[in-house]
Amino acid sequence: MASTPLVVLTTLATEADARAFVTALVEARVVACGTLVPGRSIYRWAGELTEEAEVVVLLKTDEAKWDALCAAVRERHPYQVPELLALPVERGLDRYLSWLTGEVAG
């Protein structure tokens, strides 16, 4: 079966939280890597319009790891309702995609 790489989005409140979260996922080989991007989120929560600084995390993994990633997010993510959106990768540099697959296969 061919692998399907994924880019998965989530957010965390602080860079320290995001670094610890991504480090745990990489160590567990659930993701090959994670990229932290500072940002701001505007959303409605509990009926209130909210704006907060957050760290957007781009996780790179393979579809075969989706269930394990979901389980890890349920276990480790501090938010009550964490964002977790998977986007399939249609194309990518062969060497990078091979590296990605190899990192999560171990």
VENJO-V591667 format. One line per field, one symbol per residue. ss: DSSP state (h for helix, s for strand, l for the rest). psi: psi as a letter, one per 20 degrees, with the letter a starting at -180 (. if undefined). A space follows every 10 residues. Layout:
ss: ???
psi: ???
This chain:
ss: llllssssss ssllhhhhhh hhhhhhhlll llssssssss sssssllsss ssssssssss sshhhhhhhh hhhhhhllll llllssssll lllhhhhhhh hhhhhl
psi: pqqoqqpppr qrhrhggggg gggghghikh qhrqppoqaq pprppkippq pqprpppopp aqhhjgghgg ghghhhpiqg nqpoppoqoh qrpggghggg ghhih.
